[in-house]
Amino acid sequence: MVVATVGAVIAAVAYERAEYERFGRDRWRHTPEAGLAIQHVRVFDSETGVVRSGQTVLVVADRIQAVGADTVVRVPANADVIDGTGQMVVPGLFDMHVHLQPRSGPGYIAAGVTTVRDMGNQRDRLLALKRQWDLGDEVGPRILLAGPISNMGKGVKATTEQEAQRAIEEYAWSGYEQIKIHASTYTPAFVTLIANASHEKGLRVSGHVPFGMKAEQFVNAGIDEIQHMQFVVENFLPAGLTDDAAAEASASLDLESASVARFIGLLKQKHIVIDPTMNALEHQYAARHPRYYQTTRAMLKRLYDADVPLVIGTDAPAKPGSSLHHEMEIWAGVGIPPTKILQIATIRAARVMRADAATGSIRIGKQADLLIVAGDPTQDVSNIRNGRFVVKGGLVYPIVP
């Protein structure tokens, strides 16, 4: 969504190269043969929001085998042991809005991001990257796939019903979980066609609100999710405004108005997920249109207070992985409690993607995707930056300064 400057691109490439050198090589990771025990640690239960002290988490192969009090969990002889005193273990984090590059994987792992949702990429390249990371040939997170469809932007071009049906079938056959409507001039009727065809294949539908359409129309056309907070805010503006004009007009939006309340009620009624990408909005608008950026921040809190479903994503960040930490700090800065942010970045993301049977919480039998941090991110979410170890599918990555 955001057009990066040359400087930002250079910085991102340099960051990815540095993280690849730190984490992209086998010498930094290993699979404990007799299991891994994280002892004397606090465990964040993402399903309940409760923190339990004096716990041991036992990982065997790629699964969590036991979670419980230090005095109860039996640690196998010769297991690798991490002393978690003064530390907390949380489920591996989700970044729900990325556009992956081949060497971005180590940056995510280094930040404890063990699952990402790619929201638009070249299909063959992305599937090849997913295979490499899943097999462990290269270091990187698990990838959830969203396939872009548009009549004018990125992704598969679909201007007719037949083209849309074919694109959806190909994405479903390739293992995608979701369809993303990218920048387009689709009518509400065509969006409904895409939504119905996608749902028939078991795929979720999300995206950018098409040009000339309001977010309310997009929702009523049958989609499941909206990317980017600006589309929510611009629902209350005249259609056809440029970015700058829309930013100026949105700055004075009354978030307590009846029209805003009605729309938020619609989002909640239809269980529409919002992917606000505040990182990207900060980059694009905070300096040029500070009042507008503050409006988007206030809308985030308004949606949270109304219990509208939210996911945390960054949208092609300059620093893969650590940008998710910054996104979480933005959310904390508008008044969302750290415990809730951690839940949204773990189990709630897994539930949105129907992956919660396998991941998103620290439960026996789930994938061993874990982040061990110093301090307590449920009190200060910035402690999420203090990673000490990351575990993805049983592979252990020490965080080397």
N, C-alpha and C positions, 0 to 999 in steps of 0.2 A: 504493500500500500504506500509506503514511504519511499521516495526516491532518494537514494543515498548520495552524498557528495563524494567526490574523488578522495578526499581526505578520509572519510569514513570507511570507504572501501579498502584503502591502503591499511588503515588501522585494523580492520577486521581480518584481512589476510595475514598481517603480522601476528595478530592474536592467535589465529588458528594455527599458524606455523609453530608458535611457541608452545601452545597446548599439545600439539601433535608430538613435539619433541619430548614433552614431559610425560605424556600418558599413552602415546600411540605405539609403544613398543612393548614386547612381551616381558621384558625384564621387570616391569612395574606391576605385573599382575600374576596371580597364581590361584589355583584351586586347591584348598586344603584337602589332602587325601582322606584324613580321618574326621573331617568336619571342622567347623569354625564355631567357637563359643565366644560370645560377647558378654562378659560378666560384669556385675556390679554397676549396671547401667540403668538409666531411666529410659523407659519405653513410652513413646507417644502412641496411644491407641487412636488412630485416625477415625475409627468408626464411632467412638463415644466422645472423643476430645479429652479423655482422661490421661494423665501422666502417672505411671507407676514406677516407683523407685525400687532399687535393690533387685533388679531383674537380670535374668540370663536369657539370651536369644541363641538358640542352637541351629546352625545351618548345616545340612548334610547334602552334598552334591549341589543341586540347583534349587533346593526347597528349604523352607523353614520347617524344622522338625519339632521344635519345642520352644515355648515362651512361658516363663514363669519365674517365681522367686528363686534367688540364688540357692536357697536351701533345698529346693525341690527338684530343679532341673539337673539331671545327671549328665556330666560331660564325659564323652568317650576318651579313653586313654589315647594319647598322642594327637588329640585334636589341637588345632591352632587356637590360641586364646588371646583375645583382646581385652585388656583391662579398661572397662568403660567408666571408671570412677570419675565423677565430675562431668560426664558426657551424657548425651541423649541419642537414642537411635530412633529415626523416623523412617517411614516408608520412602522409597525412591520417589523423587519429584517428577511431575508431568509438566512439560511446556507444551501447551495446547495450540500454539500457532507458530510454526517455524517454516522456513524454506531452506532445506538442507543443502550444504555443500560437501564435497567428498572428504575434506579434512576437518569438518566441524565436530565430528563425533567425540574426540577426546575432551574438548571444552565442555560438552554436556556432562560427560561422566565425571570430570573433575569437580563439577558443581553439584553432583548428586542427582542430576537429571537422568533418570534411567529410562524414561519413556517420553517420546515427542510425537506430536501430530503434525505431519507435513501438510500444509494447506495449499500446495500448488507447486508442481515440479514436473520436469520431463520424465515421463513414466518409465521408460526403459532404464534410464540412469538411476532413478530412485529405487526401482525394484532390485537393481544390481547392488546398490548401496545397502539396502535392507538385507539382502542375502549375505553380504560380507560381514555385517555387524551381527546378524543372528548366528552365523557360523563361528564367529570369533576370529575371522581372518583379519579384521581390523577392529579397533576400539570404537564403540559407539552405542547409543541407546537403542531401545526397541522403537520401532517406527509404526505409528498408526497412519493410515493413508487416506487422504481426501483428494478426490480427482476433480480438477477444475473443468467447467464447461462454460462456454461464452459464445457470443456471436460477434465479438469485437476485441476481446482481450486475450489473456493467456489461456492455455489449456486446449482441450479438444473443441473445435469449432462445431457448433450445432445451431443451424438456422431453421431446420424443419423437424417435424415430429420424428421422422425416420432417423435423422442424424442424432437426435437426442437419445432415442431408444438404443441405437447402436453404441453410442458412447457409454451409456449407463451399463449396458450388458458387458462391454469390454472391461470397464472398471470393476464390475462385480466379479467377473471371471478372473481378473488379476489379483483379487484378494483385498480390494479397497473396502473400507468401512463407511465411506461417506462421499457424497457429491458436493462440490462447492461451486455455486454460481458465481463466476468472476464478473468483472466489469462488463456490462452488457446493456442492451436496450430491450430486453424481454418485456412482454406484456404480462399482466397478472395471470392470464389464461395459460401462457406458455410456461410460466413458473409452476403453475398447478400441474401441468402435464409432466414436467420434470420431477416434481415432488411425488406424484402418484407412481410414475414408472420406477423411481428410486426406491420408494417404500415397498413396492412389489418384490424388489430384489433384496430387501432387507438392509438397504443403505439409508443412512441419515442424509439430510439435505440442509445445507447452510449457504452463507455467502454474503456478497455485497448486494445492497439494495440496488436494483437496476436503475439506470438513469431515467428520470421522469416518473418514477414510482416512489411512493412513500413506504416507510417501514411497516406501517399498519397494513397496507395492501400486501406487502411481502409476507407478513405473518398470516394473513387471511388466505393467501394463496397456497398455504400448506407446508411451509418450511419448518425446520426444527431449531434453527440457530441463526443468529446474525453476527457476522464478523465486524469489528470496529465500532467504537462508541459513537463516532461522528454520525453514523447512520441512524442511531437512536435519537440523538439530539436534533438532527435535521428533519426528523419526522414532523416537527412543528413549524417548519419554515416553508415559504413558497418554493415550488419546484423550479429547478433550472439555475439556481445560484451557483456562481463559481466558488471555489474553495475559500478564497479570501472573503468574498461577500457573505458566504454562509457562516464563516467564523465570526464576522462582525455582527451578523444578525443573531447568532446563537448566544452571544456573550450576555445578553440581557434576558435570556429565557427564564420565565418564572417556573421553577420546578415544583411549586406548590399549586399550580393552576389545575383547573378541572380537566383540561385536555391531557395534561401529563399524567394525572391520576388515572384517567380512563385507559390510556395506552398501557401504563404499567399494569393495570388490572387485566388487560388483554394478554400481555406477556405471561403473567402468572397463571391465568386461566388455561392457556394453551401450552404451558410448560416450555416456553421458548427459552433457549439457552442464549446468553449474551457472552461473547468473546471480545472484551473491550480493548485489548492491546494498548494499554496506557503508556507503555514504553514508547511505542511508535508515535502516539499522539504528543507525548512530551517532546520528542525529537523534532516533530514537524511544526508544533504550534506554540510551545511554552514561551519561546523568545519573541516570535512575531505577533502572536495573538494571546497574550497571557490571560485575559479575561475569559476567552473562549476555553482555554485549557482548564481554567478553574471551574468552568461550567461542566466540562466533561468529568472532572473529578467529583464534583457535587452530584452529578447524575449517577456515578458509580455507587456512591454511598446511598443514594435514594433507591437504587435497584436492590442493593444488599438489604436495606432496611425493610423493603417490601417482599423479601424472600423470593426474588426472581432468580432462577438458576444462573450461576456464573461459572466461567472457567478462566484460568489464568494462562495467558499466552503472550508472547513478546513481539512476533512478526519480524523475522529477519534481523535479529539484533546484531550490533557491532561486535558483541562479545558473547558467543553462544554459551549458554549455561549460566554465567554470572549475571547476564541480563535478566534472567528469571528472578534472581535474588533482588535485583533492583525493582522489578515489577511488584514483587511481594512487599517491598518497602513503600512503594507508591500506595498500594492498597492500605497498608497500615497507617500511612500518613493522612488518609481521609477518615480514619476512625474505625476501620474494620479490625476486630480483635485478631491478634496473631494466631490463636488456636483455630479460628475459623479459616484464616488464610491457609494454614497448613492442611486443614481438611479439604479445602477447595483444590489445593495443588496435589492432592493424593487420592483419597477414596472417592471424592465427588467427581473428579476427572475420570477415574476408572469407571464409575457408574454411568456417566454420560456416554462413554464409549462401549458400554456393556462388557467391560473387561474386568469387573470387580471380583469375579469368581477366582481370578488368577493373580491379581495384583491390587495395589492401592492401600493395603493395610498389613500389619504384622500379625499374621494368623498362621497357625499350623497348616501346612499343605500348600501355602501360596508360594509364588516365585520369590526367591531370595533377592529382592531388590531393596537395598537399604542404604541409608546415609547416616553416618555416625558423626555427630558434631560436638564440639566443646561448648558448654553453656546451655542455655535453655531458650530455644526459639519460640516457645509458647508464651514467654514473658517479653522478649524483644526479638522480633522476627529477623533482625539483622544478624543474630547469632547463626542463622542458616548459612552464613558465609564461612563459618569456622569449621569446615569439614576436616575430618581426620582420616576416615576411611569411607570408601564407597564399595558396596557389594552389588553386582548385577548378575543375576542368575548363578550365584555361588562363586563367581570370580571376584577376588578381593583386590581392590586398588587402593594402596596407601596414597594419601594426599601429600605429595612432596612439595614443600615450599620452594 
